[in-house]
Amino acid sequence: MAVASSAVTLPMVVEELLSEMAAAVRESARSMGQRVLSFAVGAAPPGARGGKRYLGLRSADFGTPPPLKFIFGSSAIQALDLVDRQAITLISSPSGRNVYQVLGSSGKSYTCLASCHYCSCPAFAFSVLQKSDSLLCKHLLAVYLSQVMQTCQQLSVSDKQLTDILLMEKKQEA
């Protein structure tokens, strides 16, 4: 990942990282004729220091996986759990508007807008926006991972239904 200036923003870094991951997955799929993507959660790879647990995306074609846990912290494991549980739904309307609904581990749904790097959960508001000590919340990271892996559920609704979904969540927040 090439970072050229100090004015680089976090969303740009995340977008580039996920773009590179998606390109690696596509290239792997082309060369092997199928999607070859697996998650590695376990012992550190050979040469890693400290023998700590390791988390990343791994493909037979692109070698050592990027350390998602190092970049995203404990959110990475929680996001992967959401992806495994197929808790991410892409809701799209005829006008081309898209939102993601993520069913959190608590059973509450959160709205994520991947186009502007936003999640309606309290962790995003506090840790990402207010304190700036996290890159993303687990819900938004799960959305990005499900985009890369093409595993999110899909739901088409009318523009009015999408508006109602967004307004209903706004009322629940108040």
TIRO-2110 file (N, C-alpha, C; in Angstrom, 1 decimal):
// TIRO-2110
0.8, -1.2, 0.0, N, 1, A
0.0, 0.0, 0.0, CA, 1, A
0.9, 1.2, 0.0, C, 1, A
0.7, 2.1, -1.0, N, 2, A
1.6, 3.3, -1.1, CA, 2, A
0.9, 4.5, -0.4, C, 2, A
1.6, 5.1, 0.5, N, 3, A
1.1, 6.2, 1.2, CA, 3, A
2.1, 7.4, 0.9, C, 3, A
1.6, 8.4, 0.2, N, 4, A
2.6, 9.4, -0.3, CA, 4, A
2.6, 10.7, 0.5, C, 4, A
1.5, 11.0, 1.2, N, 5, A
1.5, 12.3, 1.9, CA, 5, A
1.0, 12.2, 3.3, C, 5, A
1.3, 13.2, 4.1, N, 6, A
0.8, 13.2, 5.5, CA, 6, A
-0.6, 13.6, 5.6, C, 6, A
-1.2, 14.1, 4.5, N, 7, A
-2.6, 14.5, 4.5, CA, 7, A
-3.5, 13.4, 4.2, C, 7, A
-3.0, 12.2, 4.2, N, 8, A
-3.9, 11.0, 3.9, CA, 8, A
-4.9, 10.8, 5.0, C, 8, A
-6.1, 10.6, 4.6, N, 9, A
-7.1, 10.4, 5.7, CA, 9, A
-7.4, 8.9, 5.9, C, 9, A
-7.9, 8.6, 7.1, N, 10, A
-8.2, 7.2, 7.4, CA, 10, A
-9.1, 6.5, 6.4, C, 10, A
-10.2, 7.1, 5.9, N, 11, A
-11.0, 6.4, 4.9, CA, 11, A
-10.2, 6.1, 3.7, C, 11, A
-9.3, 6.9, 3.3, N, 12, A
-8.5, 6.6, 2.1, CA, 12, A
-7.6, 5.4, 2.4, C, 12, A
-7.0, 5.3, 3.5, N, 13, A
-6.2, 4.2, 3.9, CA, 13, A
-7.0, 2.9, 3.9, C, 13, A
-8.1, 2.9, 4.5, N, 14, A
-9.0, 1.7, 4.6, CA, 14, A
-9.4, 1.3, 3.2, C, 14, A
-9.9, 2.3, 2.4, N, 15, A
-10.3, 2.0, 1.0, CA, 15, A
-9.2, 1.3, 0.2, C, 15, A
-8.0, 1.9, 0.4, N, 16, A
-6.9, 1.3, -0.4, CA, 16, A
-6.5, -0.1, 0.1, C, 16, A
-6.5, -0.3, 1.4, N, 17, A
-6.3, -1.6, 2.0, CA, 17, A
-7.3, -2.6, 1.5, C, 17, A
-8.6, -2.3, 1.6, N, 18, A
-9.6, -3.2, 1.1, CA, 18, A
-9.6, -3.4, -0.4, C, 18, A
-9.3, -2.4, -1.1, N, 19, A
-9.1, -2.5, -2.6, CA, 19, A
-8.0, -3.5, -3.0, C, 19, A
-6.9, -3.4, -2.3, N, 20, A
-5.8, -4.3, -2.5, CA, 20, A
-6.2, -5.7, -2.2, C, 20, A
-6.9, -5.9, -1.1, N, 21, A
-7.3, -7.2, -0.7, CA, 21, A
-8.3, -7.8, -1.7, C, 21, A
-9.2, -7.0, -2.2, N, 22, A
-10.2, -7.4, -3.2, CA, 22, A
-9.4, -7.8, -4.5, C, 22, A
-8.5, -7.0, -4.9, N, 23, A
-7.7, -7.2, -6.1, CA, 23, A
-6.9, -8.6, -6.0, C, 23, A
-6.4, -8.8, -4.8, N, 24, A
-5.6, -10.1, -4.6, CA, 24, A
-6.6, -11.2, -4.7, C, 24, A
-7.8, -11.1, -4.1, N, 25, A
-8.8, -12.2, -4.2, CA, 25, A
-9.2, -12.4, -5.6, C, 25, A
-9.5, -11.3, -6.4, N, 26, A
-9.8, -11.5, -7.8, CA, 26, A
-8.7, -12.2, -8.6, C, 26, A
-7.5, -11.7, -8.4, N, 27, A
-6.4, -12.3, -9.1, CA, 27, A
-6.2, -13.8, -8.7, C, 27, A
-6.4, -14.1, -7.5, N, 28, A
-6.3, -15.5, -7.0, CA, 28, A
-7.4, -16.3, -7.7, C, 28, A
-8.6, -15.8, -7.7, N, 29, A
-9.7, -16.5, -8.3, CA, 29, A
-9.5, -16.7, -9.8, C, 29, A
-9.0, -15.7, -10.5, N, 30, A
-8.7, -15.9, -11.9, CA, 30, A
-7.6, -17.0, -12.2, C, 30, A
-6.6, -17.0, -11.4, N, 31, A
-5.5, -17.9, -11.6, CA, 31, A
-5.9, -19.3, -11.2, C, 31, A
-6.8, -19.5, -10.3, N, 32, A
-7.1, -20.8, -9.8, CA, 32, A
-8.5, -21.3, -10.3, C, 32, A
-9.2, -20.3, -10.9, N, 33, A
-10.5, -20.7, -11.5, CA, 33, A
-11.6, -20.7, -10.4, C, 33, A
-11.4, -20.2, -9.2, N, 34, A
-12.4, -20.2, -8.2, CA, 34, A
-11.9, -19.2, -7.1, C, 34, A
-12.8, -18.8, -6.2, N, 35, A
-12.4, -18.0, -5.1, CA, 35, A
-11.7, -18.8, -4.1, C, 35, A
-10.5, -18.4, -3.8, N, 36, A
-9.7, -19.1, -2.8, CA, 36, A
-9.4, -18.1, -1.7, C, 36, A
-10.2, -18.1, -0.7, N, 37, A
-9.9, -17.1, 0.4, CA, 37, A
-10.3, -17.8, 1.7, C, 37, A
-9.4, -17.7, 2.6, N, 38, A
-9.7, -18.3, 3.9, CA, 38, A
-9.2, -17.4, 5.0, C, 38, A
-9.8, -17.5, 6.1, N, 39, A
-9.3, -16.7, 7.3, CA, 39, A
-8.4, -17.5, 8.1, C, 39, A
-7.3, -16.9, 8.5, N, 40, A
-6.3, -17.6, 9.3, CA, 40, A
-6.4, -17.0, 10.7, C, 40, A
-6.9, -17.7, 11.7, N, 41, A
-6.8, -17.3, 13.1, CA, 41, A
-6.2, -18.5, 13.8, C, 41, A
-5.0, -18.2, 14.3, N, 42, A
-4.3, -19.3, 15.0, CA, 42, A
-2.9, -18.9, 15.3, C, 42, A
-2.0, -19.8, 15.2, N, 43, A
-0.6, -19.6, 15.6, CA, 43, A
0.0, -18.6, 14.6, C, 43, A
1.0, -17.9, 15.0, N, 44, A
1.6, -16.9, 14.2, CA, 44, A
2.4, -17.6, 13.0, C, 44, A
2.5, -17.0, 11.9, N, 45, A
3.2, -17.6, 10.8, CA, 45, A
4.7, -17.7, 11.1, C, 45, A
5.4, -18.6, 10.4, N, 46, A
6.8, -18.7, 10.6, CA, 46, A
7.5, -17.3, 10.5, C, 46, A
8.4, -17.0, 11.4, N, 47, A
9.1, -15.7, 11.4, CA, 47, A
8.4, -14.6, 12.1, C, 47, A
7.2, -14.8, 12.6, N, 48, A
6.5, -13.8, 13.4, CA, 48, A
7.1, -13.8, 14.8, C, 48, A
7.1, -12.6, 15.4, N, 49, A
7.7, -12.5, 16.7, CA, 49, A
6.7, -12.8, 17.8, C, 49, A
7.1, -13.4, 18.8, N, 50, A
6.3, -13.5, 20.0, CA, 50, A
5.4, -14.7, 20.0, C, 50, A
5.1, -15.4, 18.9, N, 51, A
4.2, -16.5, 18.9, CA, 51, A
2.8, -16.1, 19.2, C, 51, A
2.4, -14.9, 19.0, N, 52, A
1.0, -14.4, 19.4, CA, 52, A
0.1, -14.9, 18.3, C, 52, A
-1.2, -14.9, 18.7, N, 53, A
-2.2, -15.3, 17.7, CA, 53, A
-2.2, -14.3, 16.6, C, 53, A
-2.6, -14.8, 15.4, N, 54, A
-2.5, -14.0, 14.2, CA, 54, A
-3.8, -14.1, 13.5, C, 54, A
-4.2, -13.0, 12.9, N, 55, A
-5.4, -12.9, 12.2, CA, 55, A
-5.2, -12.2, 10.9, C, 55, A
-5.6, -12.8, 9.8, N, 56, A
-5.5, -12.1, 8.5, CA, 56, A
-6.2, -12.8, 7.4, C, 56, A
-6.2, -12.3, 6.2, N, 57, A
-6.8, -13.0, 5.1, CA, 57, A
-5.6, -13.7, 4.4, C, 57, A
-5.9, -14.9, 4.0, N, 58, A
-4.8, -15.7, 3.4, CA, 58, A
-5.3, -16.3, 2.1, C, 58, A
-4.5, -16.3, 1.1, N, 59, A
-4.8, -17.0, -0.2, CA, 59, A
-3.5, -17.7, -0.6, C, 59, A
-3.7, -18.9, -1.2, N, 60, A
-2.5, -19.7, -1.6, CA, 60, A
-1.6, -18.9, -2.5, C, 60, A
-2.2, -18.0, -3.3, N, 61, A
-1.4, -17.2, -4.3, CA, 61, A
-0.7, -16.0, -3.8, C, 61, A
-1.2, -15.4, -2.7, N, 62, A
-0.6, -14.1, -2.3, CA, 62, A
0.1, -14.2, -1.0, C, 62, A
0.5, -15.4, -0.6, N, 63, A
1.4, -15.5, 0.6, CA, 63, A
0.9, -15.1, 1.9, C, 63, A
1.8, -14.5, 2.7, N, 64, A
1.4, -14.1, 4.1, CA, 64, A
0.3, -13.1, 4.1, C, 64, A
-0.7, -13.4, 4.9, N, 65, A
-1.9, -12.5, 4.9, CA, 65, A
-1.6, -11.2, 5.6, C, 65, A
-2.3, -10.1, 5.3, N, 66, A
-2.1, -8.9, 6.0, CA, 66, A
-2.7, -9.1, 7.4, C, 66, A
-2.1, -8.5, 8.4, N, 67, A
-2.5, -8.7, 9.8, CA, 67, A
-3.7, -7.8, 10.1, C, 67, A
-4.9, -8.3, 9.8, N, 68, A
-6.1, -7.5, 10.1, CA, 68, A
-6.2, -7.2, 11.6, C, 68, A
-5.8, -8.1, 12.5, N, 69, A
-6.0, -7.8, 13.9, CA, 69, A
-5.0, -6.7, 14.3, C, 69, A
-3.8, -6.6, 13.7, N, 70, A
-2.9, -5.6, 14.0, CA, 70, A
-3.4, -4.2, 13.5, C, 70, A
-4.1, -4.2, 12.4, N, 71, A
-4.6, -2.9, 11.9, CA, 71, A
-5.9, -2.5, 12.6, C, 71, A
-6.8, -3.4, 12.8, N, 72, A
-8.1, -3.1, 13.3, CA, 72, A
-8.4, -3.5, 14.7, C, 72, A
-7.4, -4.1, 15.4, N, 73, A
-7.6, -4.5, 16.8, CA, 73, A
-8.6, -5.6, 17.0, C, 73, A
-9.2, -5.6, 18.1, N, 74, A
-10.2, -6.6, 18.5, CA, 74, A
-11.5, -6.5, 17.6, C, 74, A
-11.7, -5.4, 16.9, N, 75, A
-12.8, -5.3, 16.0, CA, 75, A
-12.7, -6.3, 14.9, C, 75, A
-11.5, -6.7, 14.5, N, 76, A
-11.3, -7.6, 13.4, CA, 76, A
-12.0, -9.0, 13.7, C, 76, A
-11.7, -9.5, 14.8, N, 77, A
-12.3, -10.8, 15.2, CA, 77, A
-13.8, -10.7, 15.3, C, 77, A
-14.3, -9.6, 15.9, N, 78, A
-15.7, -9.4, 16.0, CA, 78, A
-16.4, -9.2, 14.6, C, 78, A
-15.7, -8.5, 13.7, N, 79, A
-16.2, -8.3, 12.4, CA, 79, A
-16.3, -9.6, 11.6, C, 79, A
-15.2, -10.4, 11.7, N, 80, A
-15.2, -11.7, 11.1, CA, 80, A
-16.4, -12.6, 11.6, C, 80, A
-16.7, -12.5, 12.8, N, 81, A
-17.8, -13.3, 13.4, CA, 81, A
-19.1, -12.8, 12.8, C, 81, A
-19.3, -11.5, 12.6, N, 82, A
-20.5, -11.0, 11.9, CA, 82, A
-20.6, -11.5, 10.5, C, 82, A
-19.4, -11.5, 9.8, N, 83, A
-19.4, -12.0, 8.4, CA, 83, A
-19.8, -13.5, 8.4, C, 83, A
-19.2, -14.3, 9.3, N, 84, A
-19.5, -15.7, 9.4, CA, 84, A
-21.0, -16.0, 9.7, C, 84, A
-21.6, -15.1, 10.5, N, 85, A
-23.0, -15.3, 10.8, CA, 85, A
-23.9, -14.7, 9.8, C, 85, A
-23.3, -14.2, 8.7, N, 86, A
-24.1, -13.6, 7.6, CA, 86, A
-25.0, -12.5, 8.1, C, 86, A
-24.5, -11.7, 9.0, N, 87, A
-25.3, -10.6, 9.6, CA, 87, A
-25.3, -9.3, 8.8, C, 87, A
-24.8, -9.3, 7.6, N, 88, A
-24.7, -8.1, 6.8, CA, 88, A
-25.7, -8.2, 5.7, C, 88, A
-26.6, -7.2, 5.5, N, 89, A
-27.5, -7.1, 4.4, CA, 89, A
-27.3, -5.8, 3.7, C, 89, A
-27.2, -5.9, 2.4, N, 90, A
-27.1, -4.7, 1.5, CA, 90, A
-28.6, -4.5, 1.1, C, 90, A
-29.1, -3.3, 1.5, N, 91, A
-30.4, -2.9, 1.1, CA, 91, A
-30.3, -1.8, 0.0, C, 91, A
-30.9, -2.1, -1.2, N, 92, A
-30.8, -1.2, -2.3, CA, 92, A
-32.2, -0.8, -2.8, C, 92, A
-32.2, 0.4, -3.4, N, 93, A
-33.5, 0.9, -3.9, CA, 93, A
-33.4, 1.2, -5.4, C, 93, A
-34.5, 1.3, -6.1, N, 94, A
-34.4, 1.6, -7.5, CA, 94, A
-33.6, 2.9, -7.9, C, 94, A
-33.6, 3.8, -7.0, N, 95, A
-32.9, 5.1, -7.3, CA, 95, A
-31.4, 4.9, -7.2, C, 95, A
-30.9, 3.8, -6.8, N, 96, A
-29.5, 3.5, -6.6, CA, 96, A
-28.9, 3.8, -5.3, C, 96, A
-29.8, 4.1, -4.3, N, 97, A
-29.3, 4.3, -2.9, CA, 97, A
-29.0, 2.9, -2.3, C, 97, A
-27.9, 2.8, -1.6, N, 98, A
-27.6, 1.6, -0.9, CA, 98, A
-27.2, 1.9, 0.6, C, 98, A
-27.7, 1.0, 1.4, N, 99, A
-27.3, 1.1, 2.8, CA, 99, A
-27.1, -0.4, 3.3, C, 99, A
-26.3, -0.5, 4.3, N, 100, A
-26.1, -1.8, 4.9, CA, 100, A
-26.7, -1.9, 6.2, C, 100, A
-27.4, -3.0, 6.5, N, 101, A
-27.9, -3.2, 7.9, CA, 101, A
-27.0, -4.4, 8.4, C, 101, A
-26.5, -4.1, 9.6, N, 102, A
-25.7, -5.1, 10.3, CA, 102, A
-26.4, -5.5, 11.6, C, 102, A
-26.7, -6.8, 11.7, N, 103, A
-27.3, -7.3, 12.9, CA, 103, A
-26.2, -7.6, 13.9, C, 103, A
-26.1, -6.7, 14.9, N, 104, A
-25.0, -6.8, 15.9, CA, 104, A
-25.1, -8.0, 16.8, C, 104, A
-24.1, -8.3, 17.5, N, 105, A
-24.1, -9.4, 18.4, CA, 105, A
-25.1, -9.3, 19.6, C, 105, A
-25.5, -8.0, 19.8, N, 106, A
-26.5, -7.8, 20.9, CA, 106, A
-28.0, -8.0, 20.3, C, 106, A
-28.1, -8.2, 19.0, N, 107, A
-29.4, -8.4, 18.4, CA, 107, A
-30.0, -7.1, 17.8, C, 107, A
-29.3, -6.0, 18.0, N, 108, A
-29.7, -4.7, 17.5, CA, 108, A
-29.1, -4.5, 16.1, C, 108, A
-29.9, -3.9, 15.2, N, 109, A
-29.4, -3.6, 13.9, CA, 109, A
-28.9, -2.2, 13.8, C, 109, A
-27.8, -2.1, 13.0, N, 110, A
-27.1, -0.8, 12.8, CA, 110, A
-27.0, -0.6, 11.3, C, 110, A
-27.2, 0.7, 11.0, N, 111, A
-27.1, 1.1, 9.6, CA, 111, A
-25.7, 1.6, 9.3, C, 111, A
-25.1, 1.1, 8.2, N, 112, A
-23.8, 1.5, 7.8, CA, 112, A
-23.9, 2.0, 6.4, C, 112, A
-23.2, 3.1, 6.2, N, 113, A
-23.1, 3.8, 4.9, CA, 113, A
-21.6, 3.7, 4.5, C, 113, A
-21.3, 2.7, 3.7, N, 114, A
-19.9, 2.4, 3.3, CA, 114, A
-19.4, 3.6, 2.4, C, 114, A
-20.3, 4.2, 1.7, N, 115, A
-19.8, 5.3, 0.8, CA, 115, A
-19.3, 6.5, 1.5, C, 115, A
-19.6, 6.7, 2.8, N, 116, A
-19.1, 7.8, 3.6, CA, 116, A
-18.5, 7.3, 4.9, C, 116, A
-18.3, 6.0, 5.0, N, 117, A
-17.6, 5.4, 6.2, CA, 117, A
-18.3, 5.8, 7.5, C, 117, A
-19.6, 5.4, 7.6, N, 118, A
-20.4, 5.8, 8.8, CA, 118, A
-21.1, 4.5, 9.3, C, 118, A
-21.3, 4.4, 10.6, N, 119, A
-22.1, 3.4, 11.2, CA, 119, A
-22.9, 4.1, 12.3, C, 119, A
-24.1, 3.7, 12.6, N, 120, A
-25.0, 4.3, 13.5, CA, 120, A
-24.8, 3.8, 15.0, C, 120, A
-23.8, 2.9, 15.2, N, 121, A
-23.6, 2.3, 16.5, CA, 121, A
-22.9, 3.3, 17.4, C, 121, A
-23.1, 3.1, 18.8, N, 122, A
-22.4, 4.0, 19.7, CA, 122, A
-20.9, 3.9, 19.7, C, 122, A
-20.4, 2.7, 19.4, N, 123, A
-18.9, 2.5, 19.4, CA, 123, A
-18.3, 3.4, 18.3, C, 123, A
-19.0, 3.5, 17.1, N, 124, A
-18.5, 4.4, 16.1, CA, 124, A
-18.4, 5.8, 16.5, C, 124, A
-19.6, 6.3, 17.1, N, 125, A
-19.6, 7.6, 17.6, CA, 125, A
-18.6, 8.0, 18.6, C, 125, A
-18.3, 7.0, 19.5, N, 126, A
-17.4, 7.3, 20.6, CA, 126, A
-16.0, 7.0, 20.2, C, 126, A
-15.7, 5.8, 19.8, N, 127, A
-14.3, 5.4, 19.5, CA, 127, A
-13.7, 6.0, 18.3, C, 127, A
-14.5, 6.1, 17.2, N, 128, A
-14.0, 6.5, 15.9, CA, 128, A
-14.1, 8.0, 15.8, C, 128, A
-15.3, 8.6, 16.0, N, 129, A
-15.5, 10.0, 15.8, CA, 129, A
-15.0, 10.9, 17.0, C, 129, A
-15.4, 10.5, 18.2, N, 130, A
-15.0, 11.4, 19.3, CA, 130, A
-13.6, 11.2, 19.8, C, 130, A
-13.2, 10.0, 20.1, N, 131, A
-11.9, 9.7, 20.7, CA, 131, A
-10.8, 9.5, 19.6, C, 131, A
-11.2, 9.1, 18.4, N, 132, A
-10.3, 8.8, 17.3, CA, 132, A
-9.2, 7.7, 17.7, C, 132, A
-9.6, 6.8, 18.5, N, 133, A
-8.7, 5.7, 18.9, CA, 133, A
-8.9, 4.4, 18.2, C, 133, A
-9.9, 4.4, 17.3, N, 134, A
-10.2, 3.2, 16.4, CA, 134, A
-10.3, 3.6, 15.0, C, 134, A
-10.0, 2.8, 14.1, N, 135, A
-10.1, 3.0, 12.7, CA, 135, A
-11.6, 2.9, 12.2, C, 135, A
-12.2, 1.8, 12.7, N, 136, A
-13.6, 1.5, 12.3, CA, 136, A
-14.3, 0.8, 13.4, C, 136, A
-15.6, 0.8, 13.4, N, 137, A
-16.3, -0.1, 14.4, CA, 137, A
-16.4, -1.5, 13.7, C, 137, A
-16.7, -2.5, 14.5, N, 138, A
-16.8, -3.9, 14.0, CA, 138, A
-17.9, -4.0, 12.9, C, 138, A
-18.9, -3.2, 13.0, N, 139, A
-20.0, -3.3, 12.0, CA, 139, A
-19.6, -2.8, 10.6, C, 139, A
-18.9, -1.7, 10.6, N, 140, A
-18.4, -1.1, 9.3, CA, 140, A
-17.3, -2.0, 8.7, C, 140, A
-16.4, -2.5, 9.6, N, 141, A
-15.4, -3.4, 9.1, CA, 141, A
-16.0, -4.7, 8.5, C, 141, A
-17.1, -5.2, 9.1, N, 142, A
-17.8, -6.4, 8.6, CA, 142, A
-18.4, -6.1, 7.3, C, 142, A
-18.9, -4.9, 7.1, N, 143, A
-19.4, -4.5, 5.8, CA, 143, A
-18.4, -4.5, 4.7, C, 143, A
-17.2, -3.9, 5.0, N, 144, A
-16.1, -3.9, 4.0, CA, 144, A
-15.6, -5.3, 3.7, C, 144, A
-15.5, -6.2, 4.8, N, 145, A
-15.1, -7.5, 4.5, CA, 145, A
-16.1, -8.3, 3.7, C, 145, A
-17.3, -8.1, 4.0, N, 146, A
-18.4, -8.8, 3.2, CA, 146, A
-18.4, -8.3, 1.8, C, 146, A
-18.1, -7.1, 1.5, N, 147, A
-18.0, -6.6, 0.2, CA, 147, A
-16.8, -7.3, -0.6, C, 147, A
-15.7, -7.3, 0.1, N, 148, A
-14.5, -8.0, -0.5, CA, 148, A
-14.8, -9.4, -0.8, C, 148, A
-15.5, -10.1, 0.1, N, 149, A
-15.7, -11.5, 0.0, CA, 149, A
-17.0, -11.8, -0.8, C, 149, A
-17.8, -10.8, -1.1, N, 150, A
-19.1, -10.9, -1.8, CA, 150, A
-20.0, -11.9, -1.1, C, 150, A
-20.1, -11.7, 0.3, N, 151, A
-21.0, -12.6, 1.1, CA, 151, A
-22.2, -12.0, 1.7, C, 151, A
-22.4, -10.7, 1.5, N, 152, A
-23.5, -10.1, 2.2, CA, 152, A
-24.9, -10.4, 1.6, C, 152, A
-25.9, -10.5, 2.4, N, 153, A
-27.2, -10.8, 1.9, CA, 153, A
-27.7, -9.5, 1.1, C, 153, A
-28.6, -9.7, 0.2, N, 154, A
-29.1, -8.6, -0.6, CA, 154, A
-30.6, -8.5, -0.5, C, 154, A
-31.1, -7.3, -0.4, N, 155, A
-32.5, -7.0, -0.3, CA, 155, A
-32.8, -5.8, -1.1, C, 155, A
-33.8, -5.9, -2.1, N, 156, A
-34.2, -4.7, -2.9, CA, 156, A
-35.5, -4.2, -2.3, C, 156, A
-35.6, -2.9, -2.1, N, 157, A
-36.8, -2.3, -1.6, CA, 157, A
-37.1, -1.1, -2.4, C, 157, A
-38.3, -0.6, -2.2, N, 158, A
-38.7, 0.7, -2.9, CA, 158, A
-38.0, 1.8, -2.2, C, 158, A
-38.0, 3.0, -2.9, N, 159, A
-37.4, 4.2, -2.3, CA, 159, A
-38.1, 4.5, -1.0, C, 159, A
-39.4, 4.4, -1.0, N, 160, A
-40.2, 4.7, 0.2, CA, 160, A
-39.8, 3.8, 1.4, C, 160, A
-39.7, 2.5, 1.1, N, 161, A
-39.3, 1.6, 2.1, CA, 161, A
-37.9, 1.9, 2.7, C, 161, A
-37.0, 2.2, 1.8, N, 162, A
-35.7, 2.6, 2.3, CA, 162, A
-35.7, 3.8, 3.2, C, 162, A
-36.5, 4.8, 2.8, N, 163, A
-36.7, 6.0, 3.6, CA, 163, A
-37.3, 5.6, 5.0, C, 163, A
-38.3, 4.7, 5.0, N, 164, A
-38.9, 4.3, 6.2, CA, 164, A
-37.9, 3.6, 7.1, C, 164, A
-37.1, 2.8, 6.5, N, 165, A
-36.1, 2.0, 7.3, CA, 165, A
-35.1, 3.0, 8.0, C, 165, A
-34.7, 4.0, 7.3, N, 166, A
-33.8, 5.0, 7.8, CA, 166, A
-34.4, 5.9, 8.9, C, 166, A
-35.7, 6.3, 8.6, N, 167, A
-36.4, 7.1, 9.6, CA, 167, A
-36.7, 6.3, 10.9, C, 167, A
-37.0, 5.0, 10.7, N, 168, A
-37.3, 4.2, 11.9, CA, 168, A
-36.1, 4.1, 12.8, C, 168, A
-34.9, 3.9, 12.2, N, 169, A
-33.7, 3.9, 13.0, CA, 169, A
-33.5, 5.2, 13.7, C, 169, A
-33.7, 6.3, 13.0, N, 170, A
-33.5, 7.6, 13.6, CA, 170, A
-34.4, 7.8, 14.8, C, 170, A
-35.6, 7.3, 14.7, N, 171, A
-36.6, 7.4, 15.8, CA, 171, A
-36.1, 6.6, 17.0, C, 171, A
-35.5, 5.4, 16.7, N, 172, A
-35.0, 4.5, 17.8, CA, 172, A
-33.8, 5.1, 18.5, C, 172, A
-33.0, 5.9, 17.8, N, 173, A
-31.9, 6.6, 18.4, CA, 173, A
-32.3, 7.7, 19.3, C, 173, A
-33.4, 8.3, 19.0, N, 174, A
-33.8, 9.5, 19.8, CA, 174, A
-34.4, 9.1, 21.1, C, 174, A
END
